[in-house]
Amino acid sequence: MFDRAVVWLVNNRSLLPGITTLARLVAAVRQEENDRLHATLYEAVQYSLRTAMVRLLQVPEKKRVSELERLRLGPMRVSGKAMELALDRAREVRGLGAGAVDVRRVPAARMTGLARYGLTSKAPTLKRLEVTRQTATLLAAVRHLETATVDDGMGFEPVLSTFSRTRTRAAVSHRRPICVSSSRPVCSVVRR
């Protein structure tokens, strides 16, 4: 943005201000735009969702990480139990209700940037943010987590179905009964 301003001033034969003055002007315009974005998202979030998202920054008793950090971490293994935990995680994130907030007025790239910041920062850093910025950042992060957690849960389905087909064929060849898990938990999360 700074370079474009300098090029425009040179092309229009304007008297160039000092570099520091121009840098301050660009920084001020950026800050105003960020404040406007944060205020727009803050106003769109209901109080109950706002308090639920702030609770994600707290570390529960006898735990080592915040709730947001716990929700960020996806499954580490490929198993039926891990799939169940991934789907419970997706259900918990979707239960917050951040997906119901209308963010059509905010460009997708700005939401992605806020989500990236929210998902890479630690809870104490997010706690120290100004309230409107904190709300906007948490909203973007939770909305991103909604899709990421469903993707994590759905990622198990092809692997586990291949595994169960292989086990079923082996059971049929040995004539012993085996129980194959269904994919109903996947469907229940996606439908909501």
C-alpha positions, 0 to 999 in steps of 0.5 A, a space after each residue: 500500500 505504501 509503495 502504491 501511494 508513492 507511485 501515485 504521487 510520483 505519477 501525478 507530479 505531487 510534492 512528496 511528503 517525507 517517508 515517515 509522514 507517508 508511512 504514518 498516514 498509511 498506518 493510520 488508514 489501516 488502523 481505522 479499517 481494522 477498527 471498523 472491521 472489528 466493530 462490525 463483527 463485534 456488533 454482529 455477535 450476540 452476548 451469549 456467544 461472546 461470553 462462550 467464546 471468551 470462556 474458551 480462553 480459560 484453562 479448566 482446573 487440573 488441565 494444562 491448556 485452554 479450551 480453545 487449544 484443546 479444540 484446535 488439536 485434531 485427532 492424532 490416530 486413525 481409529 474408531 475411538 479417535 473418529 468418535 472423539 473428532 465428531 464430538 469435537 465437531 459437535 462441541 464447536 458447532 454447538 457454540 453457534 458461531 456459524 449462525 453469525 452473519 458475516 457477509 459484509 466482511 471479505 473472506 480474506 479478512 476473515 481468513 486472516 483473523 482466523 489464522 491469527 486466532 488459531 496461531 496465538 496462545 490464549 493469554 495473547 488473545 485475552 490481552 486483546 481489546 474487546 472488539 478485536 478479541 471478539 472478531 478474532 475468536 469469531 473467525 477462529 471458531 468459524 474456521 474450526 467449525 469446518 476444520 473439525 467436520 473435515 477431521 471427522 470425515 477424514 476417518 470415514 474412508 480409512 475406517 470403511 476400507 479397514 472394516 471391509 477388509 475385516 469383513 472379508 476375512 471374517 466371511 472367509 473364516 466363517 466367524 461373525 464380526 461387528 462393523 461400525 456404521 457411519 451414522 455419527 458422521 451423518 449426524 454431525 454434518 446434518 446439523 
